[in-house]
Amino acid sequence: MASLKSLWYTLSNYSRNLSPPLPKSRTKALTLSLLIGSFYLSYFFFFASISDSRPALTAATFASRLLSLSSIASTFTTFPVSSSSSSYTVQSNKGSRERKTHFSSCNIFDGKWVLDKRSRLLYKPGSCPYVDNAFNCYENGRSDSSYFQLRWRPHGCNIPRFNGLKMLEILREKRVVFVGDSLNRNMWESLVCALRNSLADKSRVFEVSGRREFKTQGFYSFRFKDYNCSIDFIKSPFLVQEWKIVDKAGTRRETLRLDLIQDSSINYLDADIIIFNTGHWWTHQKTYKGSNYFQEGDRVYNRLEVAEAYTRALKTWAKWVDSNVNSTKTRVFFRGYSASHFRGGQWNSGGNCDGETEPIRNDSFLGPYPWMMNVLESVMSGMKTPVSYLNITRMTGYRKDGHPSIFRQPEVRRSRRIIQDCSHWCLPGVPDSWNELLYVSLLMSDSK
């Protein structure tokens, strides 16, 4: 009787760990294991009656074999454990071996950077013709390599490595649009290069609109012909509308309309995936001072604190998304604030970051959580449209080594008083990990 209780306890514990409904493939595998198990059960009672072994030990042995059989069956399926969980099982083939990577209720944005020299890069330094010159640190003479060999590893779980061909399958017949400032352009270029590198025939990627259109219209697009998908970038550094007025003296002045979404929004209403961001332009001098710059309706505020202006702008964005985006068709992401690492000043006052070759290892040296992210999180919590939050703020806080610094220009063009770039990122580099996390997020939603 004790042996039967032990067997029942083990099997019932196992059954409680399964979250119905199971897919058909999983159900068939489990049914097969239970049929075989029933044979073992008959054998168990006979064996237990004549064996000198303790019945409880025999029961435990049987149960472990049955669970092992079931776990073998489970390696051939990919499924979400529950609709509210971030648990996912992914397969990857390496030769004839099957490997499973699990992450369950895991915050993929909480982790650490680890040096990974053995893994294949998403694209090799200097190999992608679409990297902007200002981000191409390798071609501009940067000689160290750890800035593109560090990989993000979340605490408590593993994430699948970026698979460009699988991502292209997810994006087949879709349009992806990055909307925001030049940090989103950083991420967009990284994704285009990573997807291009996965193709055997690189000529199957072509520019729909190139640098000329970008300079005049703020629009840049690449199409992957065999997948009929496009990866676009639309410049919108504030998300709301930059404006011009004529003051009482007849002088034209720039303002920022906090109550109007930027008019380029008409160009991405049909997108299947939109990745928004805004942040760095809110730290520039004219926005941060907030004097005679922010406007609502006909009113230009003599003084409005930047935090209040940012809040109003994000509420305008949120209202537009809720009113115009069809969430059954379009997936909305918002990428969080990317950390800067100027020392000794800001970008326009002698700030620098050259010579940094290692990330921050001690959390006590990280900067405070940006106030803008608290505002963003508050605004998103009140939206009716689901928004996936790519909270890369903390992971970028460690990476003081990843910026172009003086390598935003080749040495032959570099002056002694060069303005260093400690805001954007070298490519390949940090934004590649952002796209790995985007890939993970899409895998999870695609599996449901």
Secondary structure as UniProt FT lines:
FT   HELIX           2..16
FT   HELIX           24..50
FT   HELIX           55..74
FT   TURN            75..76
FT   TURN            83..84
FT   STRAND          88..94
FT   TURN            95..96
FT   STRAND          97..103
FT   TURN            108..109
FT   STRAND          111..115
FT   TURN            125..126
FT   TURN            129..130
FT   HELIX           133..135
FT   TURN            137..141
FT   HELIX           146..149
FT   STRAND          150..154
FT   TURN            155..156
FT   HELIX           164..170
FT   TURN            171..173
FT   STRAND          175..180
FT   HELIX           182..197
FT   HELIX           202..204
FT   STRAND          205..209
FT   HELIX           211..217
FT   STRAND          219..224
FT   HELIX           225..227
FT   STRAND          229..235
FT   STRAND          240..246
FT   TURN            248..249
FT   STRAND          252..261
FT   HELIX           263..267
FT   TURN            269..270
FT   STRAND          273..276
FT   HELIX           280..283
FT   HELIX           285..289
FT   STRAND          294..296
FT   TURN            297..298
FT   STRAND          299..300
FT   HELIX           306..324
FT   TURN            327..329
FT   STRAND          331..335
FT   TURN            347..350
FT   TURN            354..355
FT   HELIX           363..365
FT   HELIX           371..381
FT   STRAND          387..390
FT   HELIX           393..397
FT   TURN            400..401
FT   HELIX           406..408
FT   HELIX           411..413
FT   TURN            416..417
FT   HELIX           430..446
//
